[in-house]
Amino acid sequence: MLIRDMTADDVDQVYIIEKETFNDPWSKTSFLESISNPSNHYLVAIVDGRVVGYCGYWGVVGEGYIYNVAVKASFTRRGIGNRMLEELIVQARSRGISSLTLEVRQSNEAAINLYKKLGFIEAGVRKDFYTKPLEDAIIMWKSPIH
């Protein structure tokens, strides 16, 4: 598995995973705009020449907001999400990011456990944050990142 920066050439494959994973997917344009902003940083996981996962954060004044983490359904439970996030944390730190935050569906126990394993802590709840279906989000923080 190779973890590398996301490029515009990856967006078609990323979008397929995005639609497969989320009920309210981002558009291809949203990904292209996100990766073109120098404050943001996105990674992809490559297996056999194909994108099988992606993650990224938006950087704002030394903090990173993780917007996207997804792994192709046929590649889950292989440590890809963990490996991508480990690399994202290393790269965020090297770019001057001192803390990371994210929201996760309250019912997504696998993701919550992964984030806790990586040192994120639960910091609150956003009521009815998600739609399709309506669900609360758990707010998680990792600060300082190391």
C-alpha positions in Angstrom: 0.0 0.0 0.0 1.2 3.5 -0.9 0.0 6.6 0.9 0.5 9.8 -1.1 -0.9 13.3 -1.7 -4.2 13.4 -3.5 -4.1 14.9 -7.0 -6.7 16.1 -9.4 -6.2 12.8 -11.3 -7.4 10.9 -8.2 -10.7 12.7 -7.9 -12.8 10.4 -10.1 -11.8 7.3 -8.0 -12.2 9.3 -4.8 -15.7 10.3 -5.8 -16.7 6.7 -6.4 -15.7 5.8 -2.9 -17.4 9.0 -1.5 -20.7 8.0 -3.1 -20.3 4.4 -1.9 -19.6 5.5 1.7 -21.7 8.6 2.4 -25.4 9.3 2.1 -24.7 13.0 1.4 -21.5 12.8 -0.8 -19.3 15.7 -1.7 -19.1 16.6 -5.4 -16.0 16.1 -7.5 -15.8 19.9 -7.6 -15.7 20.1 -3.8 -12.7 17.7 -3.8 -10.9 19.7 -6.5 -11.4 22.9 -4.7 -10.3 21.4 -1.4 -7.0 20.0 -2.7 -6.3 23.3 -4.5 -6.3 25.2 -1.3 -2.7 25.3 0.2 -4.1 25.3 3.8 -5.7 21.9 3.2 -4.0 18.5 2.9 -5.5 15.3 1.4 -4.0 11.9 1.1 -5.0 8.8 -0.9 -4.2 5.1 -0.2 -3.2 3.2 -3.3 -3.4 -0.6 -3.7 -2.6 -2.3 -7.0 -2.6 1.1 -8.8 -6.1 2.0 -7.6 -7.3 4.5 -5.0 -8.9 2.5 -2.1 -9.1 5.2 0.5 -8.7 8.9 1.2 -8.6 11.4 4.0 -7.9 15.1 4.5 -8.1 18.1 6.7 -8.6 21.8 6.3 -6.0 23.9 8.1 -7.0 27.1 9.9 -4.6 29.0 12.1 -2.6 26.0 13.3 -5.6 23.7 13.7 -6.8 21.0 11.3 -10.4 20.0 10.7 -10.6 16.5 9.3 -13.5 16.6 6.8 -13.1 13.3 5.0 -12.0 9.7 5.9 -13.2 6.9 3.8 -12.0 3.4 2.6 -13.6 1.5 -0.3 -16.0 -1.1 1.2 -14.1 -4.0 -0.3 -10.9 -2.9 1.5 -12.2 -2.1 5.0 -10.8 -3.9 8.1 -7.3 -4.0 6.6 -5.8 -1.1 8.5 -6.0 1.3 5.6 -7.9 4.0 7.5 -5.5 3.7 10.4 -2.4 4.0 8.2 -3.8 7.0 6.3 -4.6 8.8 9.5 -1.2 8.1 11.0 0.4 9.7 7.9 -2.1 12.6 7.9 -1.1 13.3 11.5 2.6 13.2 10.7 2.2 15.5 7.8 -0.2 17.9 9.7 2.5 18.3 12.4 5.2 19.0 9.8 3.0 21.7 8.3 2.5 23.5 11.7 -0.8 22.0 12.7 -0.9 21.6 16.5 -4.4 20.0 16.9 -6.9 18.1 14.9 -10.6 17.8 15.3 -13.4 15.9 13.5 -17.0 14.9 13.9 -18.2 11.3 13.6 -21.6 9.7 13.6 -22.6 8.6 17.1 -23.4 5.1 15.7 -20.1 4.7 13.9 -18.3 2.7 16.7 -15.6 1.4 14.4 -14.5 4.9 13.4 -14.8 6.2 17.0 -12.6 3.3 18.2 -10.0 4.0 15.5 -9.9 7.7 16.4 -9.5 6.9 20.1 -6.7 4.5 19.2 -5.0 7.4 17.4 -5.3 9.6 20.5 -8.4 11.5 19.8 -10.7 12.2 22.8 -14.5 12.9 22.8 -15.1 16.5 23.5 -18.9 17.0 22.9 -21.9 16.3 20.8 -23.4 18.2 17.9 -27.1 17.5 18.0 -28.7 16.4 14.6 -25.4 17.2 12.8 -25.9 14.5 10.2 -28.8 14.1 7.8 -29.8 11.1 5.7 -30.4 9.7 8.4 -30.6 12.4 11.1 -28.0 11.6 13.8 -25.9 13.4 16.4 -22.1 13.7 15.9 -19.5 13.1 18.4 -16.9 15.9 18.4 -13.3 14.5 18.8 -10.0 16.3 19.3 -6.4 15.4 19.2 -4.3 18.1 20.8 -1.4 18.4 20.8 -0.7 16.1 17.9 2.4 13.9 18.2 
